[in-house]
Amino acid sequence: MRRLLIPAAVVVPLLLAGVPAGAAPTRPGGDVPRPVRAAVETPSLFDDAAGGDADADDPAIWIHPTDRAGSLVIATAKNGGLRVYDLAARERQSIGTPAAPGPDDEAGRFNNVDLVSGFGLGGRRVDLAVVTDRGRDQLRFYRIDPASRRLTDVTVPDVPFAFSRDQAEVNEQRTAYGLGTYTAPDGAVYAVVSRRSTPEVGVFRLVERAGRVTYRRVDRLVLPSTFTLPDGSRWSPCTDPGDGPQVEGTVVDPDTGVVHLAQEKVGLWRIRLVDGRFRGAPQPVERVREYGVPAAYDADEEDCVTDYAADPGFGGRIAQDVEGLTIYRTGRSTGTLVVSSQGDDTFYTYDRRTDRPTGRFAVVDGRVDGSQECDGAAVVSTPLPGYPGGLLVVHDGRNTPETPGEDGEARPDTNFKFLDAGFLASHR
């Protein structure tokens, strides 16, 4: 396995150049997000004991091969496992997470999900939902049955850890986190997986074994943690003590193998994947607007406190954290990259081929409430019943109206919003 470490000295000159040529960054307030509205929303998921500690996070859209009306949205709910919805946002299936292997060990916690089409399994081609289990530091695999529209676990019983050496390291929870899948021209299938609380990203090849699915790691990348600013000073993004600036949002262009990585408190990167290995150094696309701004961890607040008054003006447009990534694909080289700007509840769009900024939108209140604090997002351009321009699904991290619990306080409520994606055709 090749290990690719990117020294800060190599990458920083690129980062200081900002976004690609012809796409100079603009400061906040220079543009107004286009308002768009969801058609429907999934039922609330409640992150409390009564709700099974279910917390919506990341969706994927599966298109039925013969009946588009039978298409599904498959989404993670962290401790609540996987949820499967129809196009009307009604829940069809709930899949629990694996139990903890021991009394002092971590149980399963599903973070991100992506899809693989036509994977060879048991002598036939099947579609898979691939999930990062951040609790157990594993990838898990679910076969999607077009007839029943139900998912079945096809993970090997002895599936290996993705990053950890042993269970003790798993329990530290620097584990499999973000996820993007890719099928190479030769048919090999890979998963690009980030590691929680670190700037590390691994590439794993999916492998069939006795009618089930496992994987092996084939490459590794570590993004920078410290940067030299234009004034010569050094800056590192603020994180929890002992943690590094992690990546979550991960997407691989199915036609080019270009990988986009969302390093939450730093910005958006791109790098190519060739034969399952990273090619060259990662290139910056956009910095978060907090880039270079002094911040420090406050133990009393249990959070980072940012001194916006001391902003040196080196940042881009995205309000940290930069989170969900998805591609609205309109041709082999055309379409739109959609990026969740979690800090200001909006989404930025970029030309899929050039990374040129093309617009900004916000999912606002309408028939259902809008999207705030978005983590994951997924989009397809295929026309579907009720969604002639394709389907966009976004996470809502603060679903309203609030639902009071037994103590009268609002329950922690999240879900997913479904939108017609046709408006993205104008973001180019």
Stockholm file with secondary structure:
# STOCKHOLM 1.0

chainA/1-428         MRRLLIPAAVVVPLLLAGVPAGAAPTRPGGDVPRPVRAAVETPSLFDDAAGGDADADDPAIWIHPTDRAGSLVIATAKNGGLRVYDLAARERQSIGTPAAPGPDDEAGRFNNVDLVSGFGLGGRRVDLAVVTDRGRDQLRFYRIDPASRRLTDVTVPDVPFAFSRDQAEVNEQRTAYGLGTYTAPDGAVYAVVSRRSTPEVGVFRLVERAGRVTYRRVDRLVLPSTFTLPDGSRWSPCTDPGDGPQVEGTVVDPDTGVVHLAQEKVGLWRIRLVDGRFRGAPQPVERVREYGVPAAYDADEEDCVTDYAADPGFGGRIAQDVEGLTIYRTGRSTGTLVVSSQGDDTFYTYDRRTDRPTGRFAVVDGRVDGSQECDGAAVVSTPLPGYPGGLLVVHDGRNTPETPGEDGEARPDTNFKFLDAGFLASHR
#=GR chainA/1-428 SS CEEEECCHHHHHHHHHTCSSTTCCCCCTTSSCCEEEECSEECCCEECSGGGTTBCCCCEEEECCSSCGGGCEEEEECBTTCEEEECTTCCEEEEECCCCCSSTTSCCCCEEEEEEEEEEEETTEEEEEEEEEETTTTEEEEEEEETTTTEEEECBCTTCCCSSCSSHHHHTTTCCEEEEEEEECTTSCEEEEEEETTSSEEEEEEEEEETTEEEEEEEEEEECCSCEECTTSCEECCCCSTTCCCCEEEEEECTTTCEEEEEETTTEEEEEEEETTEEEEEEEEEEEBTTTTCCEEEETTTTEEEECGGGCCSCCCSBCSCEEEEEEEECSSSCEEEEEEEGGGTEEEEEETTTCCEEEEEEEECSSSCCCCSCCCEEEECSCBTTBTTCEEEEEESSCSSCCBCTTSSBCCEEEEEEEEGGGGGGCC
#=GC SS_cons         CEEEECCHHHHHHHHHTCSSTTCCCCCTTSSCCEEEECSEECCCEECSGGGTTBCCCCEEEECCSSCGGGCEEEEECBTTCEEEECTTCCEEEEECCCCCSSTTSCCCCEEEEEEEEEEEETTEEEEEEEEEETTTTEEEEEEEETTTTEEEECBCTTCCCSSCSSHHHHTTTCCEEEEEEEECTTSCEEEEEEETTSSEEEEEEEEEETTEEEEEEEEEEECCSCEECTTSCEECCCCSTTCCCCEEEEEECTTTCEEEEEETTTEEEEEEEETTEEEEEEEEEEEBTTTTCCEEEETTTTEEEECGGGCCSCCCSBCSCEEEEEEEECSSSCEEEEEEEGGGTEEEEEETTTCCEEEEEEEECSSSCCCCSCCCEEEECSCBTTBTTCEEEEEESSCSSCCBCTTSSBCCEEEEEEEEGGGGGGCC
//
